[in-house]
């Protein structure tokens, strides 16, 4: 990543402190069995080791279905993941978004407006299949009659 060693150490310490249950070990022996992109085999091996059903990753081309099928895994782009979660577990997602909004001293409507503005600034049109017309209706149902473009 090009980060200084001190920043890497701090980042890892924070991850271990706040996400200790997500830390995966003993996957190294699986790496040679992985058939995906060589630079990302450790990711697939860790997912297999912990029994994850899904890998959320930007580089989908490094995690093709033929590499994942035998392990019972699938891969999704990060932009598709929250929408898929919302479609499956609307109540849980709305509760978590409400908590995040409250933690930031905002209403849910304000928080969703901020998220949508960030999505538009980041060029969501590049992934219009993930956040397209269909999902605008979701936003309308959640926060009232005002649709977001």
C-alpha positions in Angstrom: 0.0 0.0 0.0 3.0 2.3 0.3 2.2 3.1 3.9 4.9 3.8 6.5 5.5 0.8 8.8 4.3 2.8 11.8 1.0 3.5 10.1 0.6 -0.2 9.1 1.3 -1.3 12.7 -1.3 1.2 14.1 -3.9 0.2 11.5 -3.4 -3.5 12.3 -3.6 -2.8 16.0 -6.9 -0.9 15.5 -8.3 -3.7 13.4 -7.3 -6.3 15.9 -8.8 -4.2 18.8 -12.1 -3.5 17.2 -12.6 -6.5 14.9 -10.9 -9.3 16.8 -13.6 -11.8 15.9 -13.0 -11.1 12.2 -9.2 -11.9 12.4 -8.5 -15.1 10.5 -5.5 -17.3 11.0 -4.2 -20.7 9.9 -5.1 -20.2 6.3 -1.6 -20.2 4.9 -1.6 -23.9 4.0 -4.6 -23.4 1.8 -2.9 -20.7 -0.4 -1.3 -23.1 -2.8 -4.7 -24.8 -3.5 -6.3 -21.5 -4.6 -6.6 -21.0 -8.4 -7.5 -17.3 -8.5 -5.1 -14.4 -9.2 -1.8 -15.2 -7.5 -1.7 -11.8 -5.6 -5.1 -12.4 -4.1 -4.9 -16.1 -3.2 -4.4 -15.3 0.5 -7.8 -13.6 0.5 -9.6 -16.6 -0.9 -7.7 -18.9 1.4 -8.8 -16.9 4.4 -12.4 -16.9 3.3 -12.3 -20.7 2.8 -10.6 -21.1 6.3 -13.4 -19.2 8.1 -16.3 -20.6 6.1 -17.3 -17.3 4.6 -20.1 -17.6 2.0 -19.1 -14.3 0.3 -16.1 -12.2 -0.5 -16.8 -8.4 -0.9 -14.0 -7.1 -3.1 -13.3 -4.4 -5.8 -11.2 -6.7 -8.0 -13.9 -9.2 -9.1 -11.8 -10.2 -12.1 -9.4 -11.8 -9.5 -12.3 -13.8 -8.0 -14.1 -15.4 -11.0 -16.9 -17.8 -10.4 -14.8 -20.8 -11.6 -12.3 -20.0 -8.9 -15.0 -19.8 -6.1 -17.5 -22.4 -7.1 -15.7 -25.5 -5.7 -15.4 -23.7 -2.3 -19.0 -22.7 -2.2 -18.2 -19.0 -2.3 -19.4 -16.0 -4.3 -17.9 -12.5 -4.8 -19.6 -9.2 -4.9 -18.4 -5.6 -5.6 -18.6 -3.4 -2.5 -21.2 -1.2 -4.2 -23.5 -4.1 -4.7 -23.2 -5.6 -1.2 -25.2 -3.0 0.8 -28.1 -3.1 -1.7 -28.2 -6.9 -1.7 -28.2 -6.8 2.1 -31.0 -4.3 2.1 -33.1 -6.4 -0.2 -32.6 -9.4 2.1 -32.7 -7.8 5.6 -34.4 -4.4 5.3 -35.1 -4.2 9.1 -31.5 -4.9 10.1 -30.0 -2.6 7.6 -32.3 0.3 8.5 -31.6 -0.3 12.2 -27.8 -0.1 11.6 -28.2 3.0 9.4 -30.3 4.6 12.1 -27.6 3.8 14.7 -24.9 5.3 12.4 -27.0 8.4 11.9 -27.7 8.8 15.6 -24.0 8.3 16.4 -23.3 11.3 14.1 -26.1 13.4 15.5 -28.2 13.2 12.3 -31.6 12.0 11.4 -31.9 9.0 9.2 -33.1 11.1 6.3 -30.1 13.5 6.6 -27.7 10.5 6.8 -29.2 8.9 3.7 -29.0 12.2 1.9 -25.3 12.4 2.8 -24.7 8.9 1.6 -26.4 9.5 -1.7 -24.4 12.7 -2.3 -21.2 10.8 -1.6 -22.4 8.1 -4.1 -23.0 10.7 -6.8 -19.6 12.4 -6.2 -17.9 9.0 -6.5 -19.3 8.4 -9.9 -22.0 5.8 -9.1 -23.0 5.8 -12.8 -20.0 3.6 -13.4 -21.9 0.9 -11.6 -25.4 1.8 -12.6 -26.4 -1.8 -12.4 -25.8 -1.8 -8.7 -27.4 1.6 -7.9 -29.8 2.2 -10.7 -33.4 3.3 -11.1 -34.7 0.3 -9.2 -32.9 1.4 -6.0 -34.2 5.0 -6.2 -37.6 3.5 -5.4 -36.1 2.0 -2.3 -34.8 5.4 -1.2 -38.3 6.9 -1.8 -40.0 4.2 0.3 -37.6 4.7 3.2 -37.7 8.4 3.5 -40.9 9.7 2.0 -42.1 10.9 -1.3 -39.0 12.8 -2.4 -37.0 10.6 -4.9 -33.3 11.0 -5.2 -31.7 11.1 -8.6 
